[in-house]
């Protein structure tokens, strides 16, 4: 399985700076979560606009 929406290097670097490690299963779960949020965002009606904006992000749970 390939990661589609995230780059692991910056995530691993951030975790390392905070004395943590990142497992492959965490990265796949995070990628899957982003995939589901994006799918929900693109299927949300935004008043006829094509551009996803902060109001859509707030609606789908991205704060």
Buried (B, 14 or more C-beta within 10 A) or exposed (E): EEBEEBEBEEBBEEBEEEEEEBEEEBBBEBBBEBEEBBEBBEEEEBEEEEEBEEEBBEEBEEE
